[in-house]
Amino acid sequence: MLSHRHLPALAPFLLCLAAASGWAAGITQVEAFEASSKPRGAISEVVTAPDGQTLTGQVWLFVIGIDKYQNVSSLRCAVRDAKAVRDVLNERYVVHKVRELYDEEATQQAIIDRFKELKRGLGDQDCLIIYHSGHGDFDKDLNTGYWIPVDGKPNAPGTWISNDTIRKVLEGISARHVLLISDSCFAGSLYRDKLPTSVLPPITERFYREKWDGQSRKAMVSGGMQPVADEGLDRHSPFAYYLIRGLKQNTEQYLTPRELFYKYVWAGMQSVREWQEPQYAAVRSCGDVPASEFVFIRRPDQPQPPVVAPPVRPTPPPFRPTPPVGPGPGETRINPV
């Protein structure tokens, strides 16, 4: 039975990554920002950027995954998903610097501090990938979405990280391209207008060159304004499963997030789109150039992956929300209006 988790019933809005079961298929603390994990070995060969020139900037990866919350219900797959995404990007694609926060490390202050470090550290030729997996929430009164850090409290938006804060960070970073990937509830409140679910244009060298030019601030999210599943396939969320699968199965030198989304994530999740619709769009008010986009670059030393037949997608059971969990420590339950 699929289920989703709520904040205590202190307000008429939800917090959740859904916990899903019944689908078949098959750290130590980071003491300093600079001490985070490193990519798989130095890239010894010259990397050619999509514009045909030698890549001059660096690709940074910032990963956040939270299962064990202090004040709200725990998740089961967020950390596993985050580390799996980190590993496939680290091993198969050009990534120069990795920063990560998991569970007790991912406090509100720590996440904000990392954002400040990124703002100071990235140059105008660098690129940034942010992957977030954890609880999310949405305040209807303020029309604002939030990430819930590990120390976030129920019905206390001041202890969360608002989408407005995230947008300001993305706007202030002087990177060439920023791609935000978020697997959390209500992540759709980040974007401006979702891109049409249409057939991709012909993929040519010119296509990648045009995408690489300019500046982009794009977001790929696991759902719009609804709860999303925490567990589904191979001990991953459905979104993370197809995202990772696409990154592994890609055989091309270049891959745009739009290709990754429509070929693998959108197509793979068609059996759950009735209640969870992944989306890809530009982030609002961040200086995004619509025609521009980050491009994943396969490592020059990465062998071609074997061609694998697509999986048979299991049909999930009906989505049946469970009753809200009890109030957090020191909180009193109040019936929602």
C-alpha positions in Angstrom: 0.0 0.0 0.0 1.3 3.4 -0.9 1.3 5.9 1.9 2.5 9.4 2.5 3.7 11.1 5.7 2.3 14.3 7.1 3.5 16.9 9.5 1.4 16.8 12.7 -2.1 18.2 12.0 -1.1 21.7 13.0 -1.9 23.3 9.7 -3.9 22.5 6.6 -0.9 21.6 4.5 1.3 18.5 4.0 4.9 17.5 4.5 5.9 14.2 3.0 8.0 12.0 0.8 5.6 9.0 0.5 6.6 5.6 1.8 5.7 3.1 -0.8 5.9 -0.7 -0.6 4.7 -3.6 -2.6 6.5 -2.7 -5.8 8.7 -5.6 -7.0 12.0 -5.2 -8.7 14.7 -6.7 -8.3 29.2 8.9 7.5 31.2 10.0 9.0 30.3 13.7 9.6 31.7 16.2 7.2 33.8 18.5 9.4 34.4 21.1 6.8 33.1 22.1 3.4 36.5 21.4 1.7 36.7 17.9 3.4 33.7 16.5 1.5 34.1 13.5 -0.8 36.2 13.7 -3.9 35.4 12.6 -7.5 36.6 9.2 -8.8 40.2 10.0 -9.6 41.5 13.0 -11.6 40.3 13.4 -15.2 43.6 13.0 -17.0 42.3 13.5 -20.5 41.3 16.8 -22.0 37.5 17.3 -21.8 35.8 18.8 -24.7 32.8 21.0 -23.9 29.6 20.9 -26.0 30.7 24.1 -27.8 33.7 22.2 -29.2 36.2 24.1 -27.0 38.3 22.7 -24.1 36.3 22.7 -20.9 37.7 25.5 -18.8 35.3 25.6 -15.8 34.6 23.0 -13.3 31.5 21.0 -12.5 30.5 21.0 -8.9 28.0 18.6 -7.3 26.2 19.4 -4.0 24.2 16.5 -2.6 21.7 16.6 0.3 19.9 13.5 1.6 17.9 13.2 4.8 16.2 10.1 6.3 16.5 10.5 10.1 14.6 13.7 11.0 14.8 15.0 14.5 11.2 16.2 14.8 9.1 14.7 12.0 8.6 11.3 10.5 11.7 9.5 9.1 12.1 8.4 5.5 13.7 5.2 4.2 15.3 5.9 0.8 16.4 9.6 0.7 20.0 9.0 1.8 20.3 5.9 -0.4 19.0 7.8 -3.4 21.2 10.8 -2.8 24.4 8.6 -2.5 23.4 6.6 -5.6 23.0 9.7 -7.7 26.3 11.0 -6.4 28.0 7.7 -7.3 26.7 7.5 -10.9 27.6 11.1 -11.6 31.0 10.7 -9.9 31.9 7.6 -11.8 30.5 8.2 -15.3 30.4 11.9 -15.8 32.7 14.9 -15.6 32.5 16.1 -11.9 35.4 18.0 -10.3 34.2 18.8 -6.8 31.6 17.0 -4.6 30.0 18.4 -1.5 27.5 16.5 0.5 25.3 16.6 3.7 23.4 13.6 5.1 21.0 13.1 8.0 22.3 14.9 11.1 24.8 17.0 9.0 21.9 18.6 7.0 20.7 21.2 9.5 19.2 24.4 8.3 22.4 26.3 9.2 24.7 23.8 7.5 22.7 23.8 4.3 22.7 27.6 4.2 26.4 27.7 5.0 27.1 25.3 2.1 25.1 27.6 -0.2 27.2 30.5 0.9 30.4 28.5 0.2 29.2 27.7 -3.3 28.4 31.3 -4.0 31.9 32.3 -3.0 33.6 29.3 -4.7 32.1 29.1 -8.2 33.2 31.1 -11.1 31.3 32.3 -14.2 32.6 29.3 -16.3 31.7 26.7 -13.6 28.6 24.5 -13.4 26.6 23.3 -10.4 24.4 20.3 -9.9 22.3 20.3 -6.7 20.5 17.1 -5.7 18.1 17.2 -2.8 16.2 14.2 -1.4 14.1 14.7 1.7 10.8 16.1 3.1 9.2 19.1 1.5 6.2 21.3 2.4 4.0 24.1 1.1 2.4 27.0 2.9 -0.8 27.9 1.0 -1.2 31.2 2.9 2.3 32.4 1.9 2.2 30.5 -1.5 5.7 29.3 -0.7 7.3 25.8 -0.8 10.1 24.6 1.6 12.8 22.0 2.1 12.7 20.6 5.6 16.2 20.3 7.1 17.0 17.6 9.6 16.3 19.9 12.5 13.1 21.4 11.0 10.1 21.6 13.4 6.4 21.0 12.6 4.4 24.1 11.9 7.6 26.2 12.1 8.5 27.6 8.7 11.3 29.6 10.3 13.2 26.4 10.9 12.8 25.3 7.2 14.5 26.5 4.0 12.1 28.4 1.7 12.1 28.3 -2.1 12.6 32.0 -2.0 16.0 31.4 -0.2 16.9 28.7 -2.8 16.0 31.0 -5.7 18.2 33.8 -4.2 21.1 31.4 -3.9 20.7 30.3 -7.5 20.4 33.9 -8.7 23.5 35.0 -6.7 25.8 32.1 -7.8 27.9 33.3 -10.8 28.0 29.8 -12.4 27.3 29.3 -16.1 24.8 26.6 -15.5 22.9 25.4 -12.4 20.8 22.3 -12.4 18.6 21.6 -9.3 17.2 18.1 -8.9 14.7 17.8 -6.1 13.0 14.6 -4.9 10.6 16.0 -2.3 6.9 16.9 -1.9 5.7 20.1 -3.5 9.0 20.7 -5.3 7.0 22.1 -8.2 6.6 25.4 -6.5 10.2 26.2 -7.5 9.7 26.5 -11.2 8.4 29.2 -13.4 6.4 27.3 -16.1 6.9 23.6 -16.7 8.3 22.8 -20.1 5.9 21.1 -22.5 5.9 17.3 -22.6 6.6 17.1 -26.3 8.9 15.2 -28.6 12.5 16.3 -28.3 14.0 18.2 -31.3 16.6 16.5 -33.5 19.7 15.9 -31.4 22.8 17.2 -33.3 26.1 18.8 -32.3 24.5 22.2 -32.9 21.8 21.3 -30.4 24.3 20.7 -27.6 26.3 23.8 -28.6 23.3 26.0 -28.4 22.3 24.5 -25.1 25.7 25.2 -23.6 25.8 28.8 -24.7 24.3 31.4 -22.3 23.3 30.9 -18.7 20.7 28.5 -17.3 18.9 27.8 -14.0 16.8 24.7 -14.5 15.0 22.4 -12.1 14.0 18.7 -12.4 11.5 17.7 -9.7 9.9 14.5 -8.7 6.4 16.0 -8.5 4.4 19.2 -8.8 2.2 20.3 -6.0 1.6 16.9 -4.5 3.1 14.2 -2.3 5.7 11.9 -3.9 6.9 8.4 -3.2 9.9 7.6 -1.0 10.3 3.9 -2.0 9.2 2.0 -5.1 11.8 0.2 -7.2 15.0 -1.5 -6.2 14.9 0.3 -2.8 14.8 3.7 -4.5 12.0 6.2 -5.0 10.5 5.9 -8.5 11.9 9.2 -9.5 15.5 8.4 -8.3 15.3 4.9 -9.9 14.6 6.2 -13.4 17.0 9.1 -13.0 19.8 6.8 -12.0 18.9 4.3 -14.7 19.0 7.0 -17.4 22.4 8.2 -16.3 23.7 4.7 -16.3 22.2 3.7 -19.7 23.2 6.8 -21.6 25.8 6.0 -24.2 26.3 9.5 -25.7 29.1 11.9 -25.0 26.6 14.6 -24.1 23.3 14.4 -22.4 21.0 17.4 -21.5 18.7 17.2 -18.4 15.8 17.6 -20.8 16.8 14.4 -22.7 17.4 12.6 -19.4 14.0 13.7 -18.2 11.9 12.8 -21.2 13.7 9.7 -22.3 14.0 8.1 -18.9 12.3 9.8 -16.0 9.0 10.9 -17.7 8.7 7.7 -19.7 9.6 5.4 -16.9 7.2 7.0 -14.4 4.1 6.8 -16.7 2.5 4.2 -14.5 2.5 6.5 -11.5 1.8 9.9 -13.2 -1.8 9.7 -12.2 -0.8 10.9 -8.7 2.9 11.9 -9.1 3.9 13.9 -12.1 7.7 14.7 -12.5 8.5 18.0 -14.1 11.3 19.9 -15.7 11.4 23.6 -16.0 13.2 26.9 -15.5 13.5 28.2 -12.0 11.6 31.5 -11.5 13.4 34.8 -11.4 17.0 33.5 -11.5 18.3 34.8 -14.8 17.6 31.7 -16.8 18.1 31.9 -20.6 15.3 29.7 -22.0 17.4 28.2 -24.8 20.3 27.4 -22.6 20.8 24.3 -20.5 23.4 22.4 -18.5 24.9 19.4 -20.3 26.2 16.2 -18.7 29.6 15.2 -20.2 30.6 11.6 -20.0 34.1 11.0 -18.6 36.7 10.5 -21.4 37.9 7.3 -19.6 34.3 5.9 -19.1 33.6 2.8 -21.3 30.4 2.4 -23.1 27.7 0.8 -20.9 26.0 -2.4 -22.2 22.7 -2.0 -23.9 20.0 -3.1 -21.4 16.4 -3.8 -22.3 14.0 -1.5 -20.5 12.3 -3.0 -17.5 8.8 -4.1 -17.3 7.1 -1.4 -15.2 5.1 -2.8 -12.4 1.6 -1.3 -11.8 1.6 0.3 -8.4 -1.3 -0.3 -6.0 -3.9 2.5 -5.6 -2.6 5.6 -3.7 -4.2 5.4 -0.3 -3.0 8.1 2.1 -2.5 7.0 5.7 -3.7 9.1 8.7 -1.4 11.8 9.8 1.4 10.9 12.3 1.2 12.2 15.8 2.5 15.6 16.9 6.2 16.1 17.3 8.1 16.5 20.6 6.5 19.2 22.7 3.7 19.8 20.1 0.0 19.7 20.6 -2.3 18.3 18.0 -4.8 20.8 16.7 -7.4 19.8 14.1 -6.8 21.5 10.8 -9.3 24.0 9.6 
